[in-house]
Amino acid sequence: MAAGELIPIGVVHSPLTDRAAAPKQGHEGAPDAWVVFESAVADGLDGIREGDELIVLTWLDRARRDVLRVHPRGDPAKREQGVFSTRSPDRPNPIGLHRVRVLALHGLRLKVADLEALDSTPVIDVKPVIATDGR
């Protein structure tokens, strides 16, 4: 693997297909979705349990990569500002950050709540949410 190369470890399966109609954040009405992992990373799922909160990192493959300024939340009434101070999907390296709750685990498939990623979005990593007490 070349330095800086990202290799997808899975893909999102979701009823969300239209970026304009998708919620901007998972807690704003995102439907349940599936994260389907590649068999090569199966051992990495060990320890994930129903009810766990995870951070799913995605590659926002339909985002624009030439954007450096946006109106926050796409609202033209808000003052335009630098993309790094927003959660805009359009950015030089469009990495999505999604806090989800595991609803079920079936082999290489995780059913999760609150994932606002579009169907077929590549998954590049998964990390546990760390509780404030360090667990």
N, C-alpha and C positions, 0 to 999 in steps of 0.2 A: 504494500500500500504506500502511495506517495504521501509525503508530508502534507497535512492539511486536507487530505481526501476524506470525505464522509461516505460511509457505506450504509445505506438504509438497513435497518434490522427488522423492519416490518412495515405494515401499511394500515391506514385507517379504513374501516368499512362503516359508513355513516349514511343516513338518509339525506344529509346536507350535500347539495350539489351546486347550489347557486351562491356565490360569494356575497352578493348584495343582500340576499335574504337570510344569511346565516347570522346568528348572534355574534356580537363583537367579543364577548367573554362567555365562558362556559356556564357561569351561574345566571346568565341572562336568558335561560330557556333552551340551552342546547339539549338535543335528544340523547338518549343512550346510544352508544356506538361500540364497535368492536375494534380492538387493536389486534391484528393478526401478525405474529412473529415468524421470521424465517427459522427453519429447523436448526440452522447452524448456531443459533443463540438460545436454544431451548434451556440449557443449563443455567442461563442467566435469570430465568424466571423463578428458580428455586427460592422459596422464602416469601413470595408474594401471596397474600391471602385476601379473601373476600373481606371488604370493609377497609382495606388499606387505602391511604391517600398517596397518590403518586404524582410526580411531575413527568409529563410526557413531552419530549422535545421532538418537534417535527420540522421538516424542510418544507416551507410554504412555497411549493413549486409553481403556483400560479401568481405569485407576487411579482411586482415590478422591483428590479434591483437598482434602478437609477434614481430613486427618490431619496432626497435628503431633508425635505421640508414638507409638512402636512398640516392640515387643520385637525386638531385632536378629535378623535372619534368620527372623522369625516364630516364634521359640522362646520360649514363655511362661516357661521356666525362667531366661531372661536378663532382667536388669533393664530395665524400660522406659526409653527415652531419647528425646531429640529426634530427629526424622526427619532433620535436616540432618547428623547424625553417623552416618547409616546409608546403605545403598544401597537402601532400600525404594522400590518403585515408587509407593507411595501418598505423595503430597506435594503442596504447593500448585501447583507447576508441574512436572508429571510428565515430565521429560525423561530419557530413557534414554541411558546411555553404554555402548557396547559395543566392546570391542577385538576385532577380527576379522582373519583372514588371507585374502587374496584367493586363491581357488582357480582361477578362470577369469573371463574377461571376454568377453561376447558382446553386442556392440552396447550397448544400454541396460541389460543385465543383468549383475550381478556375482554370481558364486557365491562364498560366503564360508564359512569355518569358524568355529565358536564363537559364533554369534549366537543368544542365548537369547530374542530378541523373538518374540512371538506372531505368527501369520499375520495379515496385513492391517494390521500396525502401520505408521503413517505414518513416513517417514524425513524428518528436517528438515535434516540436514547430514551431511557426511562430511569428515573431516580425516585427514591422514597422521599416523602415530605418528612422533614426532621422536626420532631416535637420540640417545644421550647425547653423541655427538661432534658434534651439530649438523646431521647430514645429514638 
